[in-house]
Amino acid sequence: MIIRLGKLQLRAYVTILEKRTGICSQKDTREDKHALLIDFDNSSISTIINSLSSLQIKYKLPAIYIIASSKHSYHAYCFTARKFMEIIHILSDIPQLDRSYFRLGIVRGYYTLRITSRKGDKFKLVKIIVSVYPNEMSPDSLTVNEYLTSNKGKGGKRHAKR
Protein backbone atom coordinates (compact mmCIF):
# COMPACT_ATOMS: atom_id res chain seq x y z
CA MET A 1 0.00 0.00 0.00
CA ILE A 2 1.30 3.48 -0.87
CA ILE A 3 -0.03 6.68 0.69
CA ARG A 4 1.11 9.93 -0.91
CA LEU A 5 1.51 13.04 1.23
CA GLY A 6 2.60 15.79 -1.16
CA LYS A 7 6.17 14.95 -2.13
CA LEU A 8 6.36 12.19 0.50
CA GLN A 9 5.30 8.56 0.23
CA LEU A 10 4.42 6.16 3.00
CA ARG A 11 4.74 2.52 1.98
CA ALA A 12 3.38 -0.40 3.96
CA TYR A 13 4.12 -4.06 3.24
CA VAL A 14 2.59 -7.24 4.51
CA THR A 15 4.94 -10.17 4.84
CA ILE A 16 5.09 -13.45 6.66
CA LEU A 17 7.69 -13.44 9.40
CA GLU A 18 9.59 -16.44 10.71
CA LYS A 19 11.48 -16.75 13.98
CA ARG A 20 15.21 -17.39 13.72
CA THR A 21 17.95 -17.82 16.28
CA GLY A 22 21.19 -15.94 15.88
CA ILE A 23 24.48 -15.10 17.53
CA CYS A 24 25.01 -11.46 18.46
CA SER A 25 28.41 -9.83 17.92
CA GLN A 26 28.40 -7.99 21.23
CA LYS A 27 30.14 -9.87 24.03
CA ASP A 28 28.30 -8.14 26.83
CA THR A 29 25.77 -5.30 26.73
CA ARG A 30 27.78 -3.47 29.40
CA GLU A 31 30.94 -3.11 27.31
CA ASP A 32 31.79 -2.22 23.73
CA LYS A 33 33.46 -5.48 22.69
CA HIS A 34 32.32 -7.24 19.53
CA ALA A 35 33.27 -10.36 17.63
CA LEU A 36 33.63 -10.05 13.87
CA LEU A 37 30.61 -11.75 12.29
CA ILE A 38 30.43 -11.67 8.49
CA ASP A 39 27.61 -12.53 6.06
CA PHE A 40 28.37 -13.36 2.43
CA ASP A 41 25.76 -14.01 -0.26
CA ASN A 42 26.45 -15.10 -3.84
CA SER A 43 30.24 -15.22 -3.48
CA SER A 44 32.64 -18.01 -4.35
CA ILE A 45 34.42 -19.67 -1.47
CA SER A 46 37.83 -19.01 -3.05
CA THR A 47 37.09 -15.27 -3.28
CA ILE A 48 35.92 -15.24 0.34
CA ILE A 49 39.01 -17.09 1.58
CA ASN A 50 41.34 -14.73 -0.30
CA SER A 51 39.52 -11.65 0.98
CA LEU A 52 39.45 -12.84 4.59
CA SER A 53 43.09 -13.95 4.53
CA SER A 54 44.14 -10.43 3.48
CA LEU A 55 41.83 -8.90 6.08
CA GLN A 56 43.26 -11.13 8.79
CA ILE A 57 46.80 -9.91 8.10
CA LYS A 58 45.82 -6.25 7.76
CA TYR A 59 43.85 -6.12 11.03
CA LYS A 60 45.85 -8.73 13.00
CA LEU A 61 42.81 -10.94 13.50
CA PRO A 62 42.61 -14.33 15.22
CA ALA A 63 41.42 -17.46 13.38
CA ILE A 64 38.45 -17.05 11.05
CA TYR A 65 35.88 -19.86 10.75
CA ILE A 66 33.97 -20.02 7.46
CA ILE A 67 30.63 -21.84 7.46
CA ALA A 68 28.44 -22.68 4.45
CA SER A 69 25.01 -21.46 5.60
CA SER A 70 23.10 -22.26 2.40
CA LYS A 71 23.80 -22.60 -1.31
CA HIS A 72 26.29 -19.84 -2.33
CA SER A 73 25.99 -18.21 1.11
CA TYR A 74 28.58 -18.23 3.85
CA HIS A 75 29.05 -16.93 7.37
CA ALA A 76 32.42 -16.15 8.89
CA TYR A 77 33.15 -15.94 12.60
CA CYS A 78 36.24 -14.33 14.11
CA PHE A 79 36.47 -14.24 17.90
CA THR A 80 38.23 -10.93 18.18
CA ALA A 81 37.10 -8.37 20.80
CA ARG A 82 36.99 -4.97 19.10
CA LYS A 83 35.05 -1.77 19.58
CA PHE A 84 31.95 -1.52 17.41
CA MET A 85 33.37 1.32 15.31
CA GLU A 86 36.41 -0.81 14.51
CA ILE A 87 34.14 -3.73 13.52
CA ILE A 88 32.30 -1.38 11.14
CA HIS A 89 35.65 -0.25 9.70
CA ILE A 90 36.81 -3.85 9.16
CA LEU A 91 33.48 -4.91 7.61
CA SER A 92 33.55 -1.93 5.24
CA ASP A 93 36.82 -3.33 3.89
CA ILE A 94 35.13 -6.53 2.60
CA PRO A 95 33.87 -6.14 -0.99
CA GLN A 96 31.77 -9.34 -0.92
CA LEU A 97 29.95 -8.44 2.30
CA ASP A 98 26.14 -8.52 2.22
CA ARG A 99 25.41 -4.77 2.24
CA SER A 100 21.94 -5.13 3.82
CA TYR A 101 23.56 -7.00 6.71
CA PHE A 102 26.16 -4.23 7.03
CA ARG A 103 23.58 -1.41 7.14
CA LEU A 104 21.25 -3.19 9.55
CA GLY A 105 24.08 -3.84 12.01
CA ILE A 106 25.01 -0.17 12.00
CA VAL A 107 21.40 0.79 12.75
CA ARG A 108 21.10 -1.74 15.60
CA GLY A 109 24.56 -1.22 17.07
CA TYR A 110 25.54 -4.91 16.80
CA TYR A 111 25.55 -7.69 14.19
CA THR A 112 23.64 -10.96 14.24
CA LEU A 113 24.23 -14.10 12.19
CA ARG A 114 21.56 -16.76 12.16
CA ILE A 115 22.48 -20.18 13.51
CA THR A 116 19.23 -21.85 12.51
CA SER A 117 18.47 -23.29 9.12
CA ARG A 118 16.52 -21.19 6.63
CA LYS A 119 15.04 -23.93 4.44
CA GLY A 120 16.39 -27.15 5.86
CA ASP A 121 19.94 -26.26 4.83
CA LYS A 122 22.66 -27.73 7.04
CA PHE A 123 25.49 -25.50 8.23
CA LYS A 124 28.90 -26.92 7.35
CA LEU A 125 32.38 -25.82 8.39
CA VAL A 126 34.22 -25.12 5.13
CA LYS A 127 37.53 -23.60 6.21
CA ILE A 128 39.45 -22.35 9.22
CA ILE A 129 41.91 -19.61 8.37
CA VAL A 130 44.50 -20.10 11.12
CA SER A 131 46.26 -17.16 12.71
CA VAL A 132 49.27 -16.38 14.86
CA TYR A 133 46.96 -14.20 16.96
CA PRO A 134 44.90 -15.92 19.69
CA ASN A 135 41.14 -15.61 20.02
CA GLU A 136 40.26 -12.58 22.13
CA MET A 137 36.97 -14.00 23.36
CA SER A 138 35.32 -17.37 23.76
CA PRO A 139 32.46 -18.32 21.44
CA ASP A 140 30.50 -19.10 24.63
CA SER A 141 30.68 -15.43 25.65
CA LEU A 142 28.48 -14.31 22.74
CA THR A 143 24.78 -13.69 23.19
CA VAL A 144 22.25 -15.90 21.45
CA ASN A 145 19.05 -14.12 20.48
CA GLU A 146 15.81 -14.69 18.60
CA TYR A 147 14.62 -12.40 15.85
CA LEU A 148 11.94 -12.18 13.19
CA THR A 149 12.72 -12.12 9.48
CA SER A 150 10.73 -12.38 6.28
CA ASN A 151 10.23 -15.91 5.01
CA LYS A 152 12.27 -15.00 1.92
CA GLY A 153 15.40 -15.31 4.05
CA LYS A 154 17.84 -13.11 2.16
CA GLY A 155 17.17 -9.42 2.26
CA GLY A 156 14.39 -9.68 4.82
CA LYS A 157 13.98 -7.06 7.53
CA ARG A 158 15.18 -8.39 10.84
CA HIS A 159 13.75 -7.24 14.14
CA ALA A 160 16.00 -8.55 16.89
CA LYS A 161 14.86 -9.20 20.45
CA ARG A 162 17.77 -9.37 22.89
PAMIBA-133525 format. One record per atom (N, C-alpha, C): atom name; z, y, x; residue number from 1. Coordinates in steps of 0.05 Angstrom, whole numbers. Atoms other than C-alpha are relative to their C-alpha. Example, Ala and Ser with C-alpha at 12.3 -4.5 7.8 and 13.67 -1.06 7.14 Angstrom:
  name       z       y       x  resi
     N       0     -24      18     1
    CA     156     -90     246     1
     C       0      24      18     1
     N      -1     -24     -16     2
    CA     143     -21     273     2
     C      14      22     -15     2
//
This chain:
  name       z       y       x  resi
     N       0     -23      17     1
    CA       0       0       0     1
     C       0      25      18     1
     N       1     -25     -15     2
    CA     -17      70      26     2
     C       6      23     -19     2
     N      -7     -25      16     3
    CA      14     134      -1     3
     C      -8      23      18     3
     N       8     -24     -15     4
    CA     -18     199      22     4
     C      17      24      -8     4
     N     -16     -24       4     5
    CA      25     261      30     5
     C     -13      22      17     5
     N      14     -20     -16     6
    CA     -23     316      52     6
     C     -14     -14      23     6
     N      12      12     -23     7
    CA     -43     299     123     7
     C      15     -25      10     7
     N     -16      23      -7     8
    CA      10     244     127     8
     C      -6     -24     -17     8
     N       2      25      15     9
    CA       5     171     106     9
     C      25     -16       3     9
     N     -22      19       0    10
    CA      60     123      88    10
     C     -12     -27      -7    10
     N      11      27       4    11
    CA      40      50      95    11
     C      22     -20      -4    11
     N     -19      21       4    12
    CA      79      -8      68    12
     C     -14     -27       0    12
     N      12      26      -2    13
    CA      65     -81      82    13
     C      19     -21     -10    13
     N     -16      23       8    14
    CA      90    -145      52    14
     C      -8     -23      17    14
     N       5      22     -18    15
    CA      97    -203      99    15
     C      22     -21      -3    15
     N     -20      21       0    16
    CA     133    -269     102    16
     C      14       0      27    16
     N     -15       0     -25    17
    CA     188    -269     154    17
     C      12     -27       5    17
     N     -12      25      -8    18
    CA     214    -329     192    18
     C      22       6      20    18
     N     -22      -4     -19    19
    CA     280    -335     230    19
     C      -7     -15      26    19
     N       4      12     -26    20
    CA     274    -348     304    20
     C      26       4      16    20
     N     -23      -4     -18    21
    CA     326    -356     359    21
     C     -12       8      27    21
     N       9     -10     -26    22
    CA     318    -319     424    22
     C      22       6      19    22
     N     -19      -8     -22    23
    CA     351    -302     490    23
     C      -4      30       4    23
     N       0     -29      -4    24
    CA     369    -229     500    24
     C       3       6      30    24
     N       0      -6     -28    25
    CA     358    -197     568    25
     C      27      12      10    25
     N     -25     -13      -8    26
    CA     425    -160     568    26
     C      22     -20       4    26
     N     -22      18      -7    27
    CA     481    -197     603    27
     C      24       3     -18    27
     N     -25      -6      15    28
    CA     537    -163     566    28
     C      -5      28     -12    28
     N       4     -26      14    29
    CA     535    -106     515    29
     C      16      23      12    29
     N     -17     -21     -12    30
    CA     588     -69     556    30
     C     -11      10      26    30
     N      11     -10     -26    31
    CA     546     -62     619    31
     C     -30      -1      -1    31
     N      29      -3      -1    32
    CA     475     -44     636    32
     C     -12     -19      21    32
     N      11      21     -17    33
    CA     454    -110     669    33
     C     -18     -17     -16    33
     N      20      15      15    34
    CA     391    -145     646    34
     C     -15     -20      18    34
     N      17      19     -12    35
    CA     353    -207     665    35
     C     -29       9      -5    35
     N      29      -7       3    36
    CA     277    -201     673    36
     C     -12     -22     -17    36
     N      12      19      19    37
    CA     246    -235     612    37
     C     -28      10      -5    37
     N      28      -9       1    38
    CA     170    -233     609    38
     C     -16     -17     -20    38
     N      17      14      20    39
    CA     121    -251     552    39
     C     -29       5       7    39
     N      28      -1      -5    40
    CA      49    -267     567    40
     C     -16     -14     -22    40
     N      18      12      20    41
    CA      -5    -280     515    41
     C     -29       1      11    41
     N      28       1      -7    42
    CA     -77    -302     529    42
     C      -5       6      29    42
     N       4      -3     -29    43
    CA     -70    -304     605    43
     C      -1     -28      12    43
     N       1      26     -14    44
    CA     -87    -360     653    44
     C      25      -3      17    44
     N     -25       5     -15    45
    CA     -29    -393     688    45
     C      -4       8      30    45
     N       4      -8     -28    46
    CA     -61    -380     757    46
     C       3      30       3    46
     N      -2     -30      -1    47
    CA     -66    -305     742    47
     C      30       8      -2    47
     N     -29      -6       4    48
    CA       7    -305     718    48
     C      15      -6      26    48
     N     -15       8     -24    49
    CA      32    -342     780    49
     C      -6      20      23    49
     N       7     -19     -21    50
    CA      -6    -295     827    50
     C      14      27      -5    50
     N     -13     -26       7    51
    CA      20    -233     790    51
     C      30      -1       5    51
     N     -29       2      -3    52
    CA      92    -257     789    52
     C       8      -4      29    52
     N      -7       4     -29    53
    CA      91    -279     862    53
     C       0      27      14    53
     N       1     -26     -12    54
    CA      70    -209     883    54
     C      23      18      -9    54
     N     -23     -15      11    55
    CA     122    -178     837    55
     C      26      -8      12    55
     N     -25      11     -11    56
    CA     176    -223     865    56
     C       5      12      28    56
     N      -2     -11     -27    57
    CA     162    -198     936    57
     C       6      30      -1    57
     N      -2     -29       2    58
    CA     155    -125     916    58
     C      28       9      -8    58
     N     -26      -9      11    59
    CA     221    -122     877    59
     C      23     -18       9    59
     N     -21      18     -11    60
    CA     260    -175     917    60
     C      15     -15     -22    60
     N     -11      14      23    61
    CA     270    -219     856    61
     C       8     -29       7    61
     N      -6      29      -3    62
    CA     304    -287     852    62
     C     -22     -17     -12    62
     N      19      19      11    63
    CA     268    -349     828    63
     C     -10       8     -27    63
     N      12      -6      26    64
    CA     221    -341     769    64
     C      -9     -27     -12    64
     N       6      24      14    65
    CA     215    -397     718    65
     C     -21       6     -21    65
     N      22      -5      19    66
    CA     149    -400     679    66
     C      -1     -24     -19    66
     N       0      20      21    67
    CA     149    -437     613    67
     C     -25       4     -18    67
     N      22      -1      20    68
    CA      89    -454     569    68
     C      14       1     -27    68
     N     -13      -3      26    69
    CA     112    -429     500    69
     C     -18      -8     -23    69
     N      20       9      19    70
    CA      48    -445     462    70
     C     -27       1      15    70
     N      26       1     -13    71
    CA     -26    -452     476    71
     C      -8      28      10    71
     N       8     -25     -14    72
    CA     -47    -397     526    72
     C      22      22      -1    72
     N     -22     -19       0    73
    CA      22    -364     520    73
     C      23     -11      17    73
     N     -21       8     -19    74
    CA      77    -365     572    74
     C      23      20      -2    74
     N     -23     -16      -4    75
    CA     147    -339     581    75
     C       9      -3      29    75
     N     -11       2     -26    76
    CA     178    -323     648    76
     C      28      11       0    76
     N     -28      -7      -1    77
    CA     252    -319     663    77
     C       8       4      29    77
     N     -10      -5     -27    78
    CA     282    -287     725    78
     C      29      11      -3    78
     N     -28      -6       5    79
    CA     358    -285     729    79
     C      10      20      21    79
     N      -9     -23     -15    80
    CA     364    -219     765    80
     C      20      15     -18    80
     N     -19     -17      16    81
    CA     416    -167     742    81
     C      -6      29       7    81
     N       9     -28      -6    82
    CA     382     -99     740    82
     C       6      18     -24    82
     N      -3     -20      21    83
    CA     392     -35     701    83
     C     -25      -1     -18    83
     N      22       1      19    84
    CA     348     -30     639    84
     C     -24      16       9    84
     N      23     -16      -8    85
    CA     306      26     667    85
     C     -15     -13      23    85
     N      14      14     -21    86
    CA     290     -16     728    86
     C     -16     -24     -11    86
     N      15      22      13    87
    CA     270     -75     683    87
     C     -25      12     -12    87
     N      24     -12      12    88
    CA     223     -28     646    88
     C     -21       6      22    88
     N      18      -6     -23    89
    CA     194      -5     713    89
     C     -14     -25      10    89
     N      12      25      -9    90
    CA     183     -77     736    90
     C     -20     -11     -20    90
     N      18      10      20    91
    CA     152     -98     670    91
     C     -26      16      -2    91
     N      24     -17       1    92
    CA     105     -39     671    92
     C     -20      -5      23    92
     N      16       7     -23    93
    CA      78     -67     736    93
     C     -15     -27      -3    93
     N      12      26       5    94
    CA      52    -131     703    94
     C     -24       5     -19    94
     N      24      -5      17    95
    CA     -20    -123     677    95
     C      -3     -19     -23    95
     N       3      20      22    96
    CA     -18    -187     635    96
     C      22       0     -21    96
     N     -23      -1      18    97
    CA      46    -169     599    97
     C      -9       6     -29    97
     N       5      -6      28    98
    CA      44    -170     523    98
     C      11      28      -6    98
     N      -8     -29       3    99
    CA      45     -95     508    99
     C      17       5     -24    99
     N     -17      -3      23   100
    CA      76    -103     439   100
     C      29      -7       7   100
     N     -26       9     -10   101
    CA     134    -140     471   101
     C      13      22      17   101
     N     -10     -21     -17   102
    CA     141     -85     523   102
     C      10      24     -16   102
     N      -8     -23      16   103
    CA     143     -28     472   103
     C      25      -6     -17   103
     N     -23       7      17   104
    CA     191     -64     425   104
     C      26      -1      16   104
     N     -24       1     -17   105
    CA     240     -77     482   105
     C      10      28       7   105
     N      -8     -28      -6   106
    CA     240      -3     500   106
     C      14      12     -24   106
     N     -12     -11      25   107
    CA     255      16     428   107
     C      28     -12      -5   107
     N     -26      13       5   108
    CA     312     -35     422   108
     C      21       5      22   108
     N     -18      -3     -22   109
    CA     341     -24     491   109
     C       7     -27      14   109
     N      -2      26     -13   110
    CA     336     -98     511   110
     C     -25     -16      -8   110
     N      23      18       6   111
    CA     284    -154     511   111
     C      10     -27     -10   111
     N      -7      26      10   112
    CA     285    -219     473   112
     C     -25     -18       2   112
     N      21      20       0   113
    CA     244    -282     485   113
     C       9     -23     -18   113
     N      -7      21      18   114
    CA     243    -335     431   114
     C       4     -26      16   114
     N      -4      27     -12   115
    CA     270    -404     450   115
     C      -4     -22     -21   115
     N       7      19      20   116
    CA     250    -437     385   116
     C     -30      -1      -3   116
     N      29       5       4   117
    CA     182    -466     369   117
     C     -11      18     -22   117
     N      13     -16      21   118
    CA     133    -424     330   118
     C     -14     -18     -20   118
     N      15      18      18   119
    CA      89    -479     301   119
     C       1     -29       9   119
     N      -3      27     -10   120
    CA     117    -543     328   120
     C      -7      -3      29   120
     N       6       1     -29   121
    CA      97    -525     399   121
     C      25      -7      16   121
     N     -22       7     -17   122
    CA     141    -555     453   122
     C      -1      18      25   122
     N      -2     -16     -25   123
    CA     165    -510     510   123
     C      -1     -19      23   123
     N       3      17     -23   124
    CA     147    -538     578   124
     C       2      16      25   124
     N      -2     -14     -26   125
    CA     168    -516     648   125
     C     -26      -6      15   125
     N      25       2     -13   126
    CA     103    -502     684   126
     C       3       4      30   126
     N      -2      -7     -29   127
    CA     124    -472     751   127
     C      26      15       5   127
     N     -22     -16     -10   128
    CA     184    -447     789   128
     C     -10      13      25   128
     N       8     -15     -24   129
    CA     167    -392     838   129
     C      27       4      16   129
     N     -25      -1     -15   130
    CA     222    -402     890   130
     C       3      27      15   130
     N      -5     -26     -13   131
    CA     254    -343     925   131
     C      22      -3      21   131
     N     -21       0     -19   132
    CA     297    -328     985   132
     C      24      15     -11   132
     N     -22     -15      13   133
    CA     339    -284     939   133
     C      14     -17     -21   133
     N     -14      16      20   134
    CA     394    -318     898   134
     C      -1      12     -28   134
     N      -3     -11      27   135
    CA     400    -312     823   135
     C      24      19      -1   135
     N     -21     -20       2   136
    CA     443    -252     805   136
     C      17      -3     -25   136
     N     -15       6      24   137
    CA     467    -280     739   137
     C      -6     -29      -7   137
     N       4      27      10   138
    CA     475    -347     706   138
     C     -15       0     -26   138
     N      13       0      26   139
    CA     429    -366     649   139
     C      20      -2     -23   139
     N     -21       2      21   140
    CA     493    -382     610   140
     C      12      27      -8   140
     N     -12     -26       5   141
    CA     513    -309     614   141
     C     -17      17     -19   141
     N      17     -15      18   142
    CA     455    -286     570   142
     C       7      -6     -29   142
     N      -6       2      28   143
    CA     464    -274     496   143
     C     -23     -14     -15   143
     N      19      12      18   144
    CA     429    -318     445   144
     C       2      14     -27   144
     N      -2     -14      26   145
    CA     410    -282     381   145
     C     -21     -11     -19   145
     N      20       7      21   146
    CA     372    -294     316   146
     C     -14      26      -8   146
     N      15     -23      10   147
    CA     317    -248     292   147
     C     -21      -9     -19   147
     N      21       6      19   148
    CA     264    -244     239   148
     C     -27      10      11   148
     N      26      -8      -8   149
    CA     190    -242     254   149
     C     -20      -9     -21   149
     N      20       9      19   150
    CA     126    -248     215   150
     C      -9     -28       6   150
     N       8      28      -5   151
    CA     100    -318     205   151
     C     -25      -3      17   151
     N      24       1     -17   152
    CA      38    -300     245   152
     C       8      -6      29   152
     N      -9       5     -27   153
    CA      81    -306     308   153
     C      -7      23      18   153
     N       8     -21     -19   154
    CA      43    -262     357   154
     C      -4      26     -15   154
     N       5     -27      11   155
    CA      45    -188     343   155
     C      17       7     -23   155
     N     -16      -5      23   156
    CA      96    -194     288   156
     C      22      20       7   156
     N     -23     -18      -5   157
    CA     151    -141     280   157
     C      25     -17       0   157
     N     -25      15      -4   158
    CA     217    -168     304   158
     C      23      19      -7   158
     N     -24     -15       7   159
    CA     283    -145     275   159
     C      24     -16       9   159
     N     -21      16     -12   160
    CA     338    -171     320   160
     C      27       6     -13   160
     N     -28      -2       8   161
    CA     409    -184     297   161
     C      16     -11      24   161
     N     -16       9     -23   162
    CA     458    -187     355   162
     C      28      -3      -7   162
//
